[in-house]
Amino acid sequence: MIVFTNLPGPISILSALPDISGSLTIRGNGPANTVISGYRTNRVFNVLAGANCDISDLTVQGGGPTYNGDPGRPIPTTAIVNAGTMSISNCFVHDHGSGEISRGAGGGAIQSGGGGLVLNNIVLSDNFARYFAALSASNVRATNCLFVENGTGDSCPIGIGGDSVFSGCTFRRNQAVYDGEGGGIYASGNLTLLNCTVTNNYGDWSTGGIRFIGNNLVISNCVIINNEAGESYGGIYAVATNILILNSSISGNHSLERSGGITLYGNACLIGCIVSYNGSAFVYPAAGIAASGTLNMTNCTVTGNLAKYLPGAGVYCAPNSTVQAVNCTIADNGSGIDNSTTGSVYALNTIIANNGTGSTNGDFLGTLISQGHNLIGNISNTTIAGTTNGNIYGVDPLLGPLRNNGGPTFTHALMRGSPAIDAGTSDGAPGLDQRGIARPYGTTVDIGAFESEYSVLRFTDISRVSSTNIHLQVAGLPGSICTIQASSNFLAWENVFASSNGLTGILEFVDPDAANHSHRFYRAITDGYSP
């Protein structure tokens, strides 16, 4: 074991350190107090095959020189190399490589191709290389790590293979320029992202956020937001055997050409997701979701996805592909669902409304195989096959604004009087809505991703605070408009208070007029949701 304590300043490595073999633990006195620098000349740590190394509580900076190549395109090395088994915890790993994004200059921060790499509570930042600036590794287990402002010239800042899991990690403001792909993360094999944030990353050639080409991709409770691609695929591009995206937000991603939001090839499933405000300048084939293969969507909201010069579909079904939507809300996109001539789109308990209008766009373009109980606004460009039992056409679903109505992702609430309320079927419907609220709430399930509770206002406290004042407390769904009325005979009711901005969950009111009545009855009513 090597333990660093009370160092007077950074340790600068003027020549290569010995390779690490066997088992070794290196422990610092905290990243601010123990700093090891490669002086932009030398590799810092090299773990040999079969070795086991545990590094914690220090900073590694300034490694990753270039060597042994054409001066115009030198071969990069990496600051930390692992061919064995390695664990890095509570460390700051930064400023490795050339110091700037370029072609043919600089090595990266960490390269691991051995038995496994464990990262816990580390920061990888400001690393630059032609290939894999921050991390190139297989079989990674990363927890509570930050990957920020790393950049590559012709590849991706973070490249992952094997069987890897990232939990509670953030990928922010990383760049893959020139011919780079996958600004946030580029992975193969099997990748699981749990409670991660992928934001403000950039892929010059392709894919601003997550690029995956492999076997199994799982994204759960993640936020993929405001990523950008210079050419195609702003948010997620995935080619996989199986793709599962749960309770995640894919929003505000953009590309110049194809598919601002999500592009999926394979057997894909989206549950409880919001896909919103993604876009592209020239859309092909979609602004929101483009599906090739099979896509099953349950309790998802797809809204506000647009293209600058063309409508931009919320959901696009590619040729010889299948899309199944169950209790989804698809609204306010440039166009709702675009189905290719050989695609198959099925819908049950789904809202497809308030999308763009015109001869080539609108709510649904092509053939819909209805499974019943769908609310579709404009069917002028739609051929409807299957069962039409319970379908509703040509009406406004009365959706509230996209907001936090509870649960892990944003939703459009159903406003009071919405024709979607109690208009679905329980046969085939999920037991919970997008927020995790049990279905059905009323006589039967609602159409769409949101199960309405708008009528549920309950008094949680009625108490006398003085001889003249009565304290009233009302609980209801956040955003709902509440009016408290009072009566002395159950026949004549007067408004004594009205919330104009919507509830935040609990409303409190003191009735100063209670002293003027021998007895007083109260009720709370709602007219929907505040704008």
N, C-alpha and C positions, 0 to 999 in steps of 0.2 A: 504494500500500500504506500502511495505517495500522498502526503498531506501538506498543503501550502497554508502557512499562517503568517500574518504580519509582514507581508512583502512590502518593501519600500516603494515599488512601482511596477510597471509591466515587465514581464520577462520576454525579451526579444531573442528569437532563435536565429543564430547566425550560421548554423549548419544543421543538416537534417538530424532529427532525433533518432535514436535506435528504434527499429521495428518492435512492435509489441507482440510477444508470444506468451503462451501460458495464460495465467489469470493475473489481472492487474486492476487495482482500484486507484483512481486519481481523484482527490477531493480538494476543492479549493475552500476559500474563506468567504464565498459569496462572489457573484459576478462583478460587483463594483470593486472588490478588493484583490481578486486574483485574476490577472489578465496575462494571457500567453499570446504573443504575436509572432506570426511567421515572417514579419518584416517584408512582406511581399516578395520573399525570396525562397522560402522553404515550406514544404509540407509540414504540418504540425504533428498529427498522429497517424500512424499506419499500423492497423491491427491485422496480423497474419491469419491465414486460414487455420481453424482449430483453436484460436485464442479467444479469450473472454475478457472484455474490458468494460469497466464501469467508471464513467466520468461524471462529476457533479460539482455544482456550485462554483463555476468559474466562467470567464470570458475567453473565447478563442477568436482572434481577429488577424487580418492581414496575411492569410496564407494563400496557397494556390498559385504558384508561379507557372510560367510557360517555358517549355523546353523542347529540344529534339525535333524541330520541324522547320519548314520553310519560314523564314522570318515574316513573310506576309500572312501565313496561316500556321502559326506554331501549334503544337499539340498541347492542350491544356492538361494540367494536373489538378488535384483537388486537395483542399486543406486537411480534411479528415477522411481517411479511407479505411473501410472495414471489410475484411474478407472472412471474419469469424463471427462472433456474437458480441453485440455492443449495446450499451445503455448510456444515454446522455440525459441528465436531469438538472433542472434549475440552472441552465446555462444560457449565455448570450453568444451567438455565433454570427459574426458580422464582418463586412468589408473584406471578403475574400475575392480573389480574381483580379481583373484588370482595373476595377474602379469605375468602369463605364461600360455601357452596352456597345459591343462592336463585334465584327466578324473576325475570328482568328485570334482572339486575345483573351487571356485570363482563364484560370481554373475556377471551379466552384467551391462550395462549402463542404458538403458531406456526400460521399459516395459509398454505398453499402451493397455488396452483392453476396454476402456471406449467409450465415445461418439465421440472422434476424437482427433488427434494429429497433430498440425501444427509445422513444423520445417522450419526455415528461416535463412539461412546464419550461420549454425552451423558446427563445426568440431567434429566428433566422431572418436577418435583414441586411439589405444593401450589399448583397452578393451578386457579382456580375460575371458572366462567362458566355462563351459561344454556345455551349451545351450545358443544360442542367445547373443553373447558377446556385440555387439553394440546396437542392436535394435530388439525388439520383439513387434510388434504393428499392429493394425488394423485401417483402415480408416485414412491413413496418407496423408497429403499434405506437401511435402518437396520441398523447392526451394533453389538452390545455396548452397547445403550442400556437405560436404566432409566426406566420410567414408573411413578411411585409417588405415591399419595395425591392424585390429581387428582379433581375432582368437578364434575358438571353438574347443573342443575336440571331440564331437560326434554329432554335429548338424550344424548350419550355423551361421555366424556372424551377418547377417541381415535377419530377418524373418518377412515377411509382409503378412497381410491378409485383408479381407474386400474389400473396394473400395478405392484404393490408387493411388496417382499421384506423381511422382518425376520429377522435372523440373530443368535442369541445374545442376544436381548432378554428383559427381564423386565417384566411388567405386574402390578403388585401394589397391592392396597388402593385401587383406583380406584372411584369411585361414580357411578352414574347414577340419580338419585333423581326423585321425583315421577313424571313420565311418561317417565323415562329408560329407554333400552334399550341393552344392550351395555356392561356395567360395565368389562370388560377392554379390548375392542376391537370396533368396529363397522366393517365393511368391505363394499365392493362392488367390481365389476370383477374383477380377478384378484389373489388374495392368496396368498403363500407365507410360511409360518412355519417356520423351521429352528432347532432347538435352543433353542426359546423356552420360558419359563415364564409361565403365566397363573394367578395365584393370589390368593385372598382378595379378589376383586373382587365388586361388588354392582350388580345391575340391579333397580331398584325395580319398574318395570312389566314388564320382560322381560329375560331373558338376563344372567346374572351374568358369564360368561366371555367367549366369542367369539360374536358375532352377524354372520353373513355372508349377504348377499343379492346374488348376482352370477353370474359365469360360472364361474371355476375357483378352487377352494380346495385348497391343499396344506398339510398339517400333518405335519411329519416330525421325529421325535426330540424331541417337545415334552412338557411336563408341564402339564396343565390340572387344577388341584386346588383344592378348598375354595372354589369360587366359589358365589355364592348369588343367587337371584332372588326378589324379593318376590311375584311371581305365577308366571310360567312360565319354564322352560328354564334350568336352573342352569349347566351346563357349556358346551355348544356348541349353537347353533341355526344351521343352514345350509340355504339354499335356493340351489341352484346347478346348472349344467349338469353339472359334474364335481366330485366331492369325493374326495380321496385323503388318508387318514390313515395314517401309517407309524410303527411303533415308538414309539408315544406312550402316555402314561398319562393317563387321564381318570378321576379318582378324587375322592371326597369332595365332589362338587358337589350342591347341593340347591336345590329350589324349593318354593314353597307348593303349587302345583297341578301343572301338567303337566311331565313329563319332567325329572327331576333331572340326568341325564347328558348324552346326545347326542340331538338331533333332526335328522334328515336328510331333505331333500327333493331328489330328483334321482338321478343316477347316482353312487353312492357305493361306495368300496372301503376297507376297513380291513384292514391287514396288520400282524401282530406287535404288536397293541395290548392293553393291559389296561384294562378298563372296570369299575371296582370301587367299591363302597360309595357309590354315588350314591343319592339318594333324594328323595322328595317327601312332603308330608303327604297330599294327595289325588291319587292317581295317575291321570292320563289323558294319554297312553296307556301310558307306561312309566317305570320308574325308571332303567333302564340305557340302552338304545338304542331309539329309535323311528324306524322306517324307512318312508318314503313314496317310492315310485319303485323303484329297484333298489339293493340293498345286497349286496356280495360281501365276506364275512369269511373271512380265512385266517390261521391261527395266532394266533387271538385268545382271550383269557381274559375272560369276563364273569362277575363274581362279587360277591356281597354287596350287590347293589342291592335296595333295599327301599323301601316306602312305609309311612307311619305308620299309616294307617287302612285301607288296602287292600293286597293282596299286593305289587304292584310287579313287573312283568315285567323279566327281564334283557334280552330282545329282544322288541320288538313289531313285527309286520308289518302295515302298514295295508292297507285295502281296495285291490284292484287293484295291489298291490305285490309285489315278489319279494325274498326273502332267500336267499342261498346261503352255507352255512357249511361250510368245509373245514378239517379238523383244528383245530377249536375246542373249548374247554372252557367250558361254561356251567353253573355250579354255585353253590349256596348263595344264590340269589336268592329274592325273595318268590315268584315263579314263574319258570320257565325261559324258554320261548318261548311267547308268545301270538300265534296267527295268526288274523287276521280271516277272515270267511267267504269273502271273495273274494281273499284273499292266497295267495301260493305260497311255501312254505318248503322248501328243499332242504338236505339234510345228508349229508356224506360224512366218515367217520373222525372223528366229532364226539361228545364226551361231553355229555349233557344229563341231569344227575343231581343229587341232593341238594338240589333246590329245594323250595319250599313244597308242602304237600299240602292237599287239600280239594276240594270239588266244583267250584270255579271257578278253581283254580290248580293247581300241581303242576309237573311237569317240562315237559310240552308240552300246550298247549290248542289243539285244532283238528286240521287235517290236515297231516301231514308227508309230503313226497315224499322217501322214503329213497333214497339212492344207494349204500347198503350200508355195513357196518362201523361202525355207530354204537352207542354204549352209552347206553341210555336207562333211567333208573331206574323212573319211574312212568308207565305208558302208559294209565292208566284213563280219561283224558280225551283220548286221542289216536287218530286214525284214520291208519293208516300205509298209504301207497300207494308205488308204485315198487318197487325191489328191496330185499329184506330180507336178502340174502346177507351173512353175517358180523355181523348185528346181534345185540346182547346186551341183554337186558331184565331189569329187576328186581334188579340186583345193585349193590353198593357199588363205585364205581371206585377206592376207596382212594387218595384224594388227600391229599397233604401240605398243610400250611398255606400260605397265600399268602405268598411271601417272595422275596427275591432269590436265585434259583438260577443267576445268571449272565445275561448278555444285557442289553438296554436296559430291559426291563420285567419286573415281577414275574410269577411263574407258580405254579401248583399242580403240584408234582412228583408223579409216579406212585410210590407206595410199593411196597415189595417185595411181590409176590403180587398186584398189581393186575391184574384181568382185561383191562385195556386194553393191557397190554404185549404187543407182537407180535401184536395182534389186528386191525390195520388192513390196508389195501391200498395198495400203492405206486402203483396205477393212479389218477392224478389227485391224488396227494399232493404237497405242496411238497417240495423237496429239502432244506430246512432246517426246524427247528422254531422256535418263537417266540423262542428265545434265540439262534438262529443255529447250532445244533448240527446236523450232517449227519444226514439220514434215509436209510435206516433204520440203526439201530445194531445191532439184533439180526437175527433171520431176516426180519422185515418191519417196516413202520412201526408205531408205536403209535397207538392212538386218542387224539385230543385234541391240544392245542397243545404238549405237552411230550413229547419223545423221551427215554425213560428211559436213564440211564447208571448206575443205582443199583448195578449189580453190578461196576462197574469200580473196583476199588481196586488200586493198584499200589505196590510198594515202589520208592521213589526213592533210598533209601540203606540199605545194611546194612554197618556198619563196626564194628571193634573200637576202643573208646575207651580201654580199659585192659586189663590182663591178665584182669580179671574181668567187665567190662561190654561188652555189645553195643548199639550205637546203631541204632535202626530208624526209618525215616521213610516214612510212607504218604501218598500223595496220593489224593484222592477228591472227589466232588461236595460242595460246601458243604452242610452240614445233615445229611449221611448219618451214621448211627451205625456205628461201626467197632469190631470186636473183633479183637485180635491173639491168635492161638493159637500154641502151641509144641508140638513133638513131637520125640522122639529116634528114632522108628521108623516114622513116617507112619501108624501105626495108632491110637495113643492120643494125643489132643490135649487140651491144657489151656489154659484162658483165662489169659493173663498180663497183659492190659490190655483195658479196654473204655471207650470214650468215651460219656458219658451225655448230653452237651449237643449232640452233633453236631459234625462236622468244620467247621472254617473254611477248609478247602482242603488243609491239610497237618497231619498228626499225627506227633509225634515221641515216642519212647519208648526208654528205656534198660532193658535186661533185666539186673538184677543177679544173676539166678540162673544165668546162662550158665556161670559157672565151675564149677558143680556137674555139668556134663554134658560128655562128651567130644565130642559133636556135637549140634547143635540145628537144627531146621527150623522155619520160621515161615510162617504164612499169615494173611491179613487177610480177614475176612468182614463183611458188612453185613446188617442186618435192616430197612433202610428209612431213615426220616428221623426226626430228633428232633422232638418237639412244640414 
